[in-house]
Amino acid sequence: MSINDFLAILPVLVVLVTGVLVMVADVFLPEGRKGIAALLSGLGLAAGLGAALAAVPSTGTAFAGMVVADGFSLFLDALFAAVGLVGIGLAYDYFKRMRLQRGEYYTLLLFSIGGMMLMGHANDLVMFFLALELLSIPLYILSGFFRARLASQEAALKYFLLGAFSSGFVLYGIAMVFGGTASINLEGIVAAVRDGSANLTFLLVGAALLVVGFAFKVSAVPFHAWTPDVYEGAPSPLTGFMSSATKAAGFAALIRLLLVVFPALGENLAPVVSGLAALTMIAGNLIALVQTNIKRLLAYSSIAHAGYLLIGLVAVNSSAAGDAVAAMLFYLVGYAIANLGAWSVVVAAEQAEGRGLELEDYSGLGRKYPWLGVAMLVFMLSFIGVPLTLGFWGKLYLFRVALESGLFGLAVIGIAASLVSAYYYLRVVVYMFFRDGEGVARRDVWLNLIAIGSAAAVVLMALVPGDLLQVAAQAVLRVP
Amino acid sequence: MSIGVMLVYGLLGLIVVITALGMLTSRNAVYSALFLVLNFATVAVLYMTLGAPFIALAQVSVYAGAIMVLFLFVIMLLGAEHITQRSTGRGHRVLSVLVAVALLAEAVIYILFRGAGVEMAALPSLPPDFASPAAIGQLLFSQFLLPFEITAVILLSAVIGAIYLTRRERQAAARTAAAEQPAEKPVEEPAEKTPIY
């Protein structure tokens, strides 16, 4: 191992080492001073973000072919570090208010972020599996962080059981791919497919199982059943972080697998992924229509957005592959910003013991706290995809890719689903501004900063969408 | 096959079958678990004779060691040593007989027709140190160094989670927190909870 191996995954290492440091430091922190753990974690994530931005994409592999450091993985490193920073901002005041300040939260959060970053770097099926476990296991624990709340326990158990089940699918898929190609390294698999020594039937079964396993993680219908319950029961700051970051990590794995490893299976897998995309868009948006709890509403909204993203995944094996990846990354960033902002409003409005989460509780909130109200309006418009927001450009690019690669049906379903979604997103705004109520929200400097900052980002970044797409288009994957 | 090899395999096979039957038929759950330990250990010896010492040791330490200790813990903590008379339903018994018959049929069909079907390609002979503990160790610290290290982090987070989720709340901590902001009601009840296993 040379120093270059470590430099290739420097952002991951910085984040994981910070996680261990926070764990050790937490022992010496007195009760009530756990803010220092949050500060340390924030510094570590900022360092990881800096390392990701400063790194130069390399064309080689590191650690004996286990990981790569291409533009794609560095882009995702920066995204995960930034989402993690916001996640800490969401959590700090919330747990102080809920009397549950614990250093473990930050350690586990950092481990999970390290796993997500590793998912983007993985170049070996073993690494895909380990990254999946490293990002999931801390999230299972954090979902049950409110040990005394039944809903939190239920969320942790449900997430754990279904997550372990989906890991089983991934593992079985890896075994099948190994059976078909005698290799688990992406290079070896690609080489075996090229020289014709691979057994394509086994490879196809393996690829299908891998897609199922990761579809659980991005909560695509029909593998979405855990999402609303887990999102509802888990602590709100965690849900905000999880819905933004885990989705990106799952799609990172799917993009690399479908684009690099299984291009030969494109025409076999495309109908399956198309079906998933259509089902996810339709079911996610329709079920969201009847939700009255804001956390469940945002959970179904996150399912629906996974559906739009899956359209890009179908196009990954067409001639417009580069555009598809760029559009998906753009969409993931836009969704992450708007989503974190929306969750900051949810965190601010949540009261002790999980009250203040029904739409009724949002009555009048927008008039009492105009900044939060306007910010929420911006996020909801971005979710719908109204022009002048980042969400509009994200959907535009995705649907354009769909049309370029001949996926007219999916594009039409996507547009129709977006129109339907306007109803439930705008309902939140109607409650906030046009109903009278006793809604109260927490005035916390970090939460306000996140809400207003995200809203500003959603609007301002929408002014220069082309430049942002350019950045995403440079995040190319290494193809062996 | 020499008579000595036959004898060793026959003896080991006999022990495996007898311990498996013993596990199934014991009325006491602790005896069942101990029979299973013996069964696992004998299978480990079989692995050893087949030239796979690493798998044999993993079998002993993971199955016969860790997992069975966990089994015994649970049995003894729940006080479930004695199985009641009608603990298994009729459907359960029918199903297990069906599965057993299917497995037996599979074995018989294989033995009867193994020469008749497609000839399996001969596997290349393995190098003598294949899957030896030394070779696995070398791979683990060279090609698979990163996965090895990441596994360590995964285990660490699992340990943190286990400790966090099972430890008792410290009353003093809850009281200091309550003293700081007495206006709101604490979410987590500071009362000591009996651990649930």
Interface residues (C-beta under 8 A of the other chain):
Chain A: M1 I9 L16 G19 V20 M23 E31 G32 F63 A64 G65 M66 V67 R97 M98 R99 L100 Q101 R102 E104 T107 L108 F111 G114 L118 D124 V126 M127 L130 A131 E133 L134 I137 P138 Y140 I141 G144 F146 R147 A148 R149 A156 A352 E353
Chain B: S142 Q143 F144 L145 L146 P147 I150 T151 V153 I154 L156 S157 A158 I160 G161 Y164 L165 A173 A174 T176 A177 A178 E180 E184 K185 P186 V187 E188 E189
